[in-house]
Amino acid sequence: MTSKERVRVAMSGGKPDQVPAAFEAVGSVWTKLMKHYGFSNRDQLFEKFRIDIYPTDARYIGPALESYVDSEGNKVNVSYWGHHTTVHTTDVGSYNVTVKHPLDGMTTIEEIKIGYTFPKVEWFDFSNITNVCNKYPDKAIIIGHPGPFQMVTNLMSMEEFFILMYDDPEVASYILDQMVAFELAYYEECFKAGNGKIDVLRPHDDYGTQISMLFSTDMWDEYFKENTKKLVDLAHKYGAFYQQHSCGAVRPIIGRLIECGVDALEPVQKVCGLEIESLAEEFDGKITFHGGVDTQGLLPNGTPEEVAAETRHIIETLGKNGGYILMASQSFEPDVPIENIEAVYSVSRII
């Protein structure tokens, strides 16, 4: 099988010739791996780890984006969504953090209409997607960026949006609906540029914490179910699969995602409710799972032998009847030794 065929079989819930694999890492890990192996481009790393899924996206060509230095000497960048980010460095690595939310303090639809401009499709050049699809005809091509809820927490502080969800559902729904309207138009242009060669649409939304959902399942139904269906329907219209990203303990909405037509869920984390044995027992054949090799405990702290054993266990459990894609539970972080990354991708993927 080609990578494209392998992923499409797995996304359909079937059993391919071997479990397909994805790869994601933060920027510093990419740099470290490329230097370690003496590679000059991403393709070489994907070849080494036998990666089946290749990401692509449109290129921003819209109005010039502002950047400045704040009062503490930090460089701040303004995104096309209008939120301001700077780099925060920890003992593990460096990460973008939002320091200004453009919708903070706006509590009415009229204020938002006057004071904020949602992105426009004409701000993007989609030709890169066409080029990538043509360059990698045997790879499974994936598109997707932060989804409605994830991006809302950059436009407005999470606490303020939660208050809106409870106190003023009309305003909260308006914000989400405007974001989804942009995403539907944006992704439709991506699919057109892909000319039938895009395999997976994967919006990123985090609905859970380590121990529970961020809000009730009733609130998920109210604010996210219909918009999820719209995005799912768009992917299916163009012959692609829909993969929902959501970190956290999202077991309570897996059934709801299936009702919406979602084809795959990622990541599988080591959190309450996502124990792989129970997932395999309850949802076998109903949804494809993606990920599972723990980036919080095992990958940074385990031995290569422990990582390989756990990886094989996950493959045999979630992939025994098909419907599984191999990856870590999140992007590889700087605290993960190279030997442990190698261990994930060195195990047999044949069941």
N, C-alpha and C positions, 0 to 999 in steps of 0.2 A: 504493500500500500504506500501511496505518497502521504506526506504529512497532512495535506488537505483532506484526503480520503479518511485517514486515521482519525482526525479530529471530528469530522462530520459524522462518522459512525459513532464515536463516543458521545457526541452531543445528542445524537438520536436515541441514546440509551443502549446502543448495541455494543458488541464486543469486537474491537478491531484486532489486527494482528499482534499489536502490543499497545500498552497504555501510552497515550500521547503525553508530551511534556511541554510545559511553559517555563519561561524564565523571566524574573523581574528582580531588579536590585536598585538600591539608591546609587546616586552618581559616583560617590567615592568608591563603592564596591566595583562598579564597572571599571573605573580607572585602575584600581588595584589588580583586578583580574587581567586586564589587557596588558599591563606592565609585567605581571608575573609570567604570562605565557608568551610575551613578545608579539602579541597580535596587533594588527593595525586597523581592524574594523570589526564591527559587531558580528558579521557573518561568520567569522572564524570562531568566535566564542559559541555561537549557536550550533555550528557544526560539531565542535568538540563535545558539547553537552547533549547533542542530538535533540535540539529543540524544534518542535513542530509548529509553533504559533508565532507569527511575525506581526508586530504592531505597526500601525501607521496613523497619520492624522493630517488634517489640512494645515496650511501655513497662514499665519496671521499677516494681513497686509492692510489693516484698517488704519484709523487715525493714530498718529504717533503717541506712544505710551510714555508717560512721565516717569522720571526717577529723580531722587533728591537725597541729600544727606540730612538726617535728623539732628536734633540738638545734642544727642549723645555720640555723634559721629558715625552712626550706622547708615549704610546705603539702603534706601527704601525704594521699591519698585511698585508701580501701579499697573495692575492687570487690565485687560480689556473688559473685565467685569466691574472694574472700578475699586476693587479692594487693594489696600496697601500692605505689602509684605516686606519683611526683612529677614535676615538669616540669624538664627539662634544656634549657638554651638554648645553641645554638651560633651560629656566624657566619651560618648559613643560616636557622635557625628554631628553634622550641621544640617539644619532643617529650616524651611521657610515657615514663618509664623505671621499671622495676620495682625497688623497693628492699627488698622483703621477700617471700619466697616461702613460702606457708603449709605446704607439704609438705617443706621442707628438713629433713633429718635423719630423716625417717620412712622406714624401710627394710623394714617388714613391712606386710602387709595389715591385720593387727589394729591396728597403730598408726594407720593411715589411717582405719579404721572408727571408732576412738575419738576421734581428734583432728581430723577434718576433715568438714565437711558439704558435699556437692555441691549445686549449685543445684537448685531445684525449679520445675516448670512453673507452679505456682500463685503464684509470685512475679511473674508477668507479666500485663499486660493486653494482649490481642491485638486489641482493637477498632480500634486505629489502622491495622492492616493492612487490615481491612475497609474503613475510610474511604478509605484511599489507593487501593485497588483500584477502588472505586466512583467516586472523583474523577477517575481517569486511565484510563478504559476502553480508550483507544487506545495507551497506553504499554505497553512490556514491563516488568513488575514483577519486581524482583529482591530476594531476601532472602539473608541469610547473615552470619555473624560468625566470629571466629577459631575454627579447627577444633581437633581433638583434640591434635595435636602442638604447634601454635602456643600454645594455652592452657596445655599442660603446662609450657612454658618460662616461664610466669608463676607456676605453682604450685610449681615446683621448678627450681633452676638447671639449665641445659642440661647442664652437665658431670655433675651428679649423676644426671640422668635417663639420660644415655648409659651411665653405669656400671651403672645398674639394668638397662637393656636388655641389657647384656652379661652381668652377673653374676647377675641375678635376674629372668629373663623373666616369671615368674609375677606379680611385683609390678608390673612395668612394664605388662604386659598388663591387669592389674586396673585401674590408673589410667586407661588409655586406654579400656577398655571402659565404665567408669563415666561417663566424659565423653561417650562416644558414646551411651550410654543416655539421658543428659539431652538431648543434641542431637536424637536421634530423636523424643523426646517433645515437645520444644520446637518443632521444625520441623513436626511433624504438626499441632500447634495452629495454627501460622502458616498452613499449607495449608488447614486447616478454616476459618480466619477469612477467607482469600482467596477461598473459595468457587469454586475453579476458575480464578481470574484471576491467580494467580502463575505467572510464566513461567520463572524461573530460581532455582535454589538454588545458592549459591556460598560454600562454606566456605573460610576462609583458612588455609592451612598452607604453611609454607616448608620445603621438603625439600632445598634446594640452597644452595651458596655461589656465588661468582662463577666458580669453576673446576670444581666437581664436586658430587656429592651429599654430604649431611652424613653419610650412612651407606650401607652397601652395599644393592644391590637386593634381596638375600636378606633383609636386615633390614626393608626396606620391605614385602616380601611377608609377613613374619612378623607385623609389628605394625600394618600399615595397610591391607593389601589387603582383608581381609574387612569391616572397618569402612567402608571406602570403598564397597564393594558395597552395604552396608546403607543408606547415605545415598543412593546413586544410586537404589536400588530405591524408596526413599521418595519421591524427587522424581518418578520415572516413574509411581508409583502415582497421583499427583495431576496427571498430565499436564504436569509441568514438566520442564525440562532441568537437567542437573547440570553446573555449571561449576567446575572445580577451580582454585583459586588456589594457585600455588606459585612464589615467587621462586627465582631461582638456576638452575644448570645441571642441569636435570631431564630432559634428553634420554633417559637410560637407563630412565626409567619411563614414558615416553609410551605405549609399547606396552602396558604393564601397566594404565595408566589406561583405555585403549581396551578392554582385556579386561574391566575392571570396569563398562563401560557409560558411562563419563564422556563427555559430549557436547562439552565445550569446555575448553580450557586457557588460563589466563592467569596471569602476563603472558608475552608474548614479549619477552625482554630481549636486549640485545647482550652475550651471554655465550657461553662455549664450548658448542657443540652446538645452539644455537638460531638458527643462521644461517637466514634466512627462505627462501633458495632451496632448501636441503636439506630444510627442513620441508615446503615446498610439494610437493617431488618425492616424498618418502617417505609423507606422511600425507594427501595430497589426498583428500578424500571420507571420511576415517576419523575426523577430529576437527576441530572448529572452533577456530581460534586467535583470541586477543583481545589487542590491544595491539601494541607493537612500536616506537613512536616513542620513541627513547632519552632517558630523563630524566637520565642521568648525564653524558653528554657533549654530545650534539647540542642538546637543548632549552635548557640553560642557556648554552651557548657559541656555538651556530650563529646564522646570520642567518635572518630569516624566509624568505628565498628557499631556503636550504638545508633548512630544516625542511619547507617545502611540497614540495620535490622528493623528499625522503626519504619523506614521508608518502604521496605518490602512488605511489612505487616499492613501498612495502609493500602498499598497496591492490592494485596491479596484480599483485603476486607472490602474496600469500596469498589474495587475493580473486578471482583471475581465474576460478575455477570456483565461487565461492561459499564459504561456510564461513569467513567472517572478520568480526570486529567491530573497528572503529577505536577506539583509545585510545592514550594514552602507555603506556610500559612500566610505570610506576607512577603513583601520584597526582602531580599537578603540585606541585612544591616552590616555596618562595619565591624561589629563584634563577633561576626560569624567567621571562623577560620576557613581559609580556602580549602583545606582538606575535608571539611564538613560539607561544603558546597559540592565538591567532587563526589563525596559519598552519596549524596542524594541522587546524582545522575549516573552513578556507576552500577547501580543494582539492575538486575534483570527486570525488564518491563513486560515480559511475556508471562501470561497466566495459563 
